[in-house]
Amino acid sequence: MGIKSDPSEGPVRTFVKGFLTGFIEAIICYPTEFVKTQLQLQSKSNPEYTGIIDCGKKTVAKNGFMGLYSGAAPLIIGSSGKQAARWTGYQAVANQFKDDKGNLSIPARMFSGACGGVTEAVFAVTPIETLKTRVTDDMRRGTG
């Protein structure tokens, strides 16, 4: 099921597949991420929202449905970059462990997965999460 992997598939194609996966994920998940960040950043002494539903309703009432996507560009780009980095890192390492038939042992898959995760963390997660929080906070304060 799904797209079959071509043994001659290069890192560019793997990068593009990962990028598209992250893009679609971010488009679907961003509204909940936006609400969560709004709740985290609101004043503790004088909260603007009473919970998740309240935050979503007030955001839509004030800014329309697209208000739930305020500040989405960094997360969409970041999620795309995270998936691209993860899958490119995984595939690059996995290719080194494949046998003549293109098979990978379970330990090789696990190691390749760990390397993909490290690649993602170093090249995407930390910078994008920092940027995302700053942009969302700027949007909340009206300074962005």
C-alpha positions in Angstrom: 0.0 0.0 0.0 1.3 3.5 -0.7 4.0 4.6 -3.0 6.6 1.9 -3.7 10.2 2.9 -3.1 12.3 3.0 -6.2 15.8 1.6 -5.4 17.4 4.2 -7.6 15.5 7.0 -5.9 17.8 9.8 -5.1 17.9 12.2 -2.1 16.1 15.0 -4.1 13.1 12.8 -4.6 13.1 11.7 -1.0 13.5 15.3 0.1 10.5 16.4 -2.0 8.3 13.5 -0.7 9.2 14.5 2.9 8.5 18.2 2.2 5.1 17.4 0.7 4.2 15.2 3.7 5.1 17.9 6.1 3.2 20.5 4.2 0.0 18.5 4.2 0.4 17.7 7.9 0.9 21.3 8.8 -2.2 22.5 6.8 -4.3 20.0 8.7 -2.9 20.4 12.2 -2.1 24.1 12.4 -5.4 25.4 13.9 -5.0 23.2 17.0 -1.3 24.3 17.2 -2.4 27.9 17.0 -5.0 27.5 19.8 -2.5 25.7 22.0 0.0 28.5 21.6 -2.5 31.2 22.3 -3.5 29.5 25.5 0.1 29.0 26.5 1.0 32.7 25.9 -2.0 34.3 27.4 -1.8 36.2 30.7 -2.0 34.0 33.7 -3.5 36.8 35.9 -6.0 38.0 33.4 -6.6 35.1 30.8 -8.4 36.0 27.6 -9.7 32.5 27.0 -11.3 29.9 29.2 -10.2 26.9 27.2 -9.6 25.4 23.7 -13.2 25.8 22.4 -13.4 29.4 23.8 -10.2 30.3 22.1 -11.2 28.8 18.8 -14.6 30.5 18.9 -13.2 33.9 19.8 -10.5 33.7 17.1 -13.0 32.8 14.4 -15.5 35.5 15.6 -12.8 38.2 15.6 -10.7 37.2 12.5 -12.8 34.7 10.6 -11.9 31.1 9.9 -8.5 32.0 8.4 -7.7 33.7 11.8 -6.9 30.1 12.9 -4.1 30.2 10.4 -2.5 33.4 11.6 1.3 32.9 11.6 1.0 29.6 9.8 3.7 30.2 7.3 6.7 29.4 9.6 5.0 26.2 10.8 4.1 25.0 7.3 7.6 25.7 6.0 9.1 24.2 9.2 7.0 21.0 9.2 7.8 20.6 5.5 11.5 21.1 6.3 11.3 18.7 9.3 9.8 15.9 7.3 12.2 16.5 4.4 15.2 16.4 6.8 14.0 13.3 8.6 13.3 11.3 5.5 16.4 12.4 3.6 18.6 11.6 6.7 16.9 8.2 7.1 17.2 7.3 3.5 20.8 8.4 3.2 21.8 6.1 6.1 19.5 3.3 5.2 21.0 3.1 1.7 24.4 2.4 3.2 23.0 -0.7 5.0 20.9 -2.3 2.2 22.0 -5.7 1.1 22.2 -6.8 -2.6 18.4 -7.3 -2.7 17.7 -3.9 -1.2 16.6 -5.3 2.2 17.4 -3.7 5.6 17.8 -5.6 8.9 15.8 -4.4 11.9 18.8 -3.0 13.6 19.8 -1.1 10.5 16.3 0.3 10.2 16.4 1.4 13.8 19.8 3.1 13.4 18.7 4.8 10.2 15.6 6.0 12.0 17.7 7.4 14.8 19.9 9.2 12.3 16.8 10.6 10.6 15.6 11.9 13.9 18.9 13.5 14.7 19.0 15.1 11.2 15.5 16.5 11.8 16.4 17.9 15.2 19.6 19.6 14.2 18.4 21.1 10.9 14.8 21.8 11.5 13.1 21.4 14.9 14.9 23.9 17.2 15.1 26.8 14.8 11.5 26.4 13.5 9.9 25.9 16.9 11.6 29.1 18.1 10.5 31.1 15.1 6.9 29.7 15.2 6.4 30.7 18.9 7.8 34.2 18.3 5.6 34.8 15.2 2.5 33.5 17.0 3.2 35.7 20.0 3.7 38.7 17.7 0.4 38.0 16.0 -1.3 37.7 19.4 0.1 41.0 20.6 -0.7 42.7 17.3 3.0 43.5 16.7 3.5 41.1 13.8 
